[in-house]
Amino acid sequence: MTPEEEKELTEHINAIAQILYRQAKPEQIETLAKIEETVREQILEHISPKIGIFLAKKEQEQM
């Protein structure tokens, strides 16, 4: 990954983190363990499916 791509990725990750933080309930971010659990749940629910769909579309475009 180039430094420019890494910078762009970091900017997008920070924007996503802000959105997901606003969705978290206060009790979900009280401890490091709860934060980790919440992040995993949010990634599985919101992020991974969309990345999967994006990659599947790219695969279809290449065929």
N, C-alpha and C positions, 0 to 999 in steps of 0.2 A: 504494500500500500504506500502510495506516495505521501509526503507530508501534507500536501494540499488535500488529498482524499481523507487522510486522518483528521485534519482540521474540520473538514465538512462533516464527517461522520460524528465527531464530538459535538458539533453544533446541533445536529439533528437529535442525537441522543439526549442532550440537555433539554431540548424542546419537548421531546417525548416524556422525559422524566418529570418535567414540570406539570404536564397534563396528567400523568398517572398519579403524581403526588396530590393534586387537587381532588382526585377521585378516591384517595385512600381515607379511611376513617381514622380519627385520632388514635384509637386503640391499636390500629394496625401498624403504627410506626413508633411505638413506645420503647421497644428494645431492638437490638440488632437482629435477634432471631425472628422477631415479628416482621421486621423490615424485609429480611431475606425471604420469608414465606410470602409476604405480600407481593414482592417484586416477581417471584417465580409465578405466582398465580396470575398476575397481570400480564406477564410475558406470554404465558400459555393461552390466556383468554383473548388478548388483544393483538399482540405483535406477531407471534409465530404463525397464526393462520394467514395473516395478510402477506407475510414474507413468502409463505408456501404458495399462495395464489399467484403472487408476482412471479416467482420462479417457474411455476407451472405454465403461466402464459408465455414467458420467455422461451421455454422449451418448445411449446407449440409453434411459436413464431419461427424458430429455427428449423422446424420440420417442414 
